[in-house]
């Protein structure tokens, strides 16, 4: 496997594996042997969330969903957030292991920490270098948000 790209988040480097595609909502997508796309959180997202401890899905698989449709909720040390579909398509499977123990999101984000699988077209996903550019574009705003939260 090729060396991952790296995005510097201050003292933390977020690795961006080059063997998958990326959504602007900070999910990675990797096409599986059966043609489905498995999605999970990027290192960037996991670093911002810090210590995910609760995950819940608001839909049942299989389900046809629209891009950016709300599909669940996540809670972590730093945030409570809704989760949104990165693509339109058929969400066919959730990683049920994460419902019992979502810690894999924190420790194996690009492996056992995958969230769900879809049948969809990956055409709108970003290549690794494009995702790196997207991170550079949003990092300044993200830093201001983080500093604002730290000052509350």
Order of alpha helices (4+ residues) and beta strands (2+ residues): beta-beta-beta-beta-beta-alpha-beta-beta-beta-beta-beta-alpha-alpha-beta-alpha
